[in-house]
Amino acid sequence: MRKMLTADDVAAVMRVSRRTAYTYMRQMPHTENPLRVDEDDLHAWIDGRTVAPAASGKAKPATVLQFQRPRRAAADEWRIPRRRSAAV
């Protein structure tokens, strides 16, 4: 007989909260009332979402946007010269 896992079992395997385990369980083949997933289906679901690293070594994820930091201005660059009136 195939082993059916509860939300607590899925949470322990995936190291997530119980609420997150319920969310994930609804994305894979499951039974309703009580909510259960087959152990093989869980591992197939995890394998389907696992991404192997790029072969080049230090590949950056495609989803992370790279922004350049704004250049830090020198102290004199932002200074407004003080003007004194000629009648001082």
CORCOR-V693277 format. One record per residue. RES is the residue in three letters. D_CENTER is the distance of its C-alpha to the mean C-alpha in Angstrom with 1 decimal. Layout:
res;d_center
RES;D_CENTER
RES;D_CENTER
This chain:
res;d_center
MET;35.5
ARG;31.8
LYS;29.6
MET;27.8
LEU;24.9
THR;24.3
ALA;21.1
ASP;21.8
ASP;22.2
VAL;18.9
ALA;17.1
ALA;19.0
VAL;18.2
MET;14.4
ARG;14.4
VAL;12.9
SER;14.9
ARG;17.8
ARG;16.6
THR;13.3
ALA;15.7
TYR;18.0
THR;15.4
TYR;14.6
MET;18.4
ARG;19.3
GLN;17.5
MET;19.6
PRO;23.5
HIS;24.6
THR;27.7
GLU;28.2
ASN;30.1
PRO;29.1
LEU;25.6
ARG;25.4
VAL;23.9
ASP;25.6
GLU;24.4
ASP;24.8
ASP;22.8
LEU;19.9
HIS;20.0
ALA;20.5
TRP;17.5
ILE;15.3
ASP;17.3
GLY;16.8
ARG;13.0
THR;13.3
VAL;13.4
ALA;16.1
PRO;15.9
ALA;18.2
ALA;21.9
SER;22.4
GLY;20.8
LYS;18.5
ALA;16.7
LYS;14.1
PRO;11.2
ALA;12.7
THR;10.0
VAL;10.2
LEU;13.4
GLN;16.0
PHE;18.3
GLN;21.5
ARG;22.3
PRO;25.4
ARG;28.5
ARG;30.0
ALA;33.5
ALA;36.5
ALA;38.4
ASP;41.4
GLU;39.5
TRP;38.7
ARG;42.0
ILE;44.5
PRO;48.0
ARG;50.2
ARG;53.3
ARG;56.4
SER;59.3
ALA;62.4
ALA;64.5
VAL;63.2
